[in-house]
Amino acid sequence: MGDIKRDLWVKGMMLCHKLIFLISLVLEYLAVVIRPIGIEAISQVVDEDQNTSENLVEPWLVRLRLMVKTSQGHQITELGLQHLGQEFQESRFLKA
């Protein structure tokens, strides 16, 4: 029984590390692009299928307020830029 619990814990930790890595990739990409991007582009950035991006990566970025989902696409927030150590420049962002 101990081996099963340990294996599940290891697999869970690997998933957490992968998710953190994927979130970091997307956040860094969003900081570089000036325009909002679609979920397809996010999927390409993290080299995962669209389902993974929509159901794992996107919800965490939105929940943590590091990314917003607009009618025009996904865009990094001021908090997301601060997390990366970058300054917010309002001129980079679309006006609502």
Backbone hydrogen bonds, N-H to C=O, Kabsch-Sander energy under -0.5 kcal/mol:
donor,donor_aa,acceptor,acceptor_aa,energy
5,K,1,M,-2.0
6,R,2,G,-2.3
7,D,3,D,-2.6
8,L,4,I,-2.5
9,W,5,K,-2.4
10,V,6,R,-2.7
11,K,7,D,-2.5
12,G,8,L,-2.5
13,M,9,W,-2.6
14,M,10,V,-2.4
15,L,11,K,-2.1
16,C,12,G,-2.3
17,H,13,M,-2.5
18,K,14,M,-2.3
19,L,15,L,-2.7
20,I,16,C,-2.5
21,F,17,H,-2.2
22,L,18,K,-2.7
23,I,19,L,-2.7
24,S,20,I,-2.3
25,L,21,F,-2.3
26,V,22,L,-2.3
27,L,23,I,-2.6
28,E,24,S,-2.5
29,Y,25,L,-2.2
30,L,26,V,-2.9
31,A,27,L,-1.6
32,V,28,E,-0.8
32,V,29,Y,-1.0
33,V,29,Y,-2.2
37,I,74,H,-2.2
42,I,38,G,-1.7
43,S,39,I,-2.4
44,Q,40,E,-1.9
45,V,41,A,-2.2
46,V,42,I,-2.1
47,D,43,S,-0.7
48,E,43,S,-2.1
53,S,49,D,-1.8
54,E,50,Q,-2.8
55,N,51,N,-2.4
56,L,52,T,-2.2
57,V,52,T,-1.3
58,E,53,S,-3.1
60,W,56,L,-1.0
61,L,57,V,-2.1
62,V,58,E,-2.4
63,R,59,P,-2.9
64,L,60,W,-2.4
65,R,62,V,-1.4
66,L,61,L,-2.6
67,M,61,L,-1.4
68,V,75,Q,-3.0
70,T,68,V,-0.6
70,T,73,G,-3.2
73,G,70,T,-0.8
74,H,37,I,-3.7
75,Q,68,V,-2.3
77,T,66,L,-2.0
81,L,77,T,-2.1
82,Q,78,E,-2.4
83,H,79,L,-2.3
84,L,80,G,-1.3
85,G,82,Q,-1.3
86,Q,81,L,-3.1
90,E,88,F,-0.5
92,R,89,Q,-2.3
93,F,90,E,-1.4
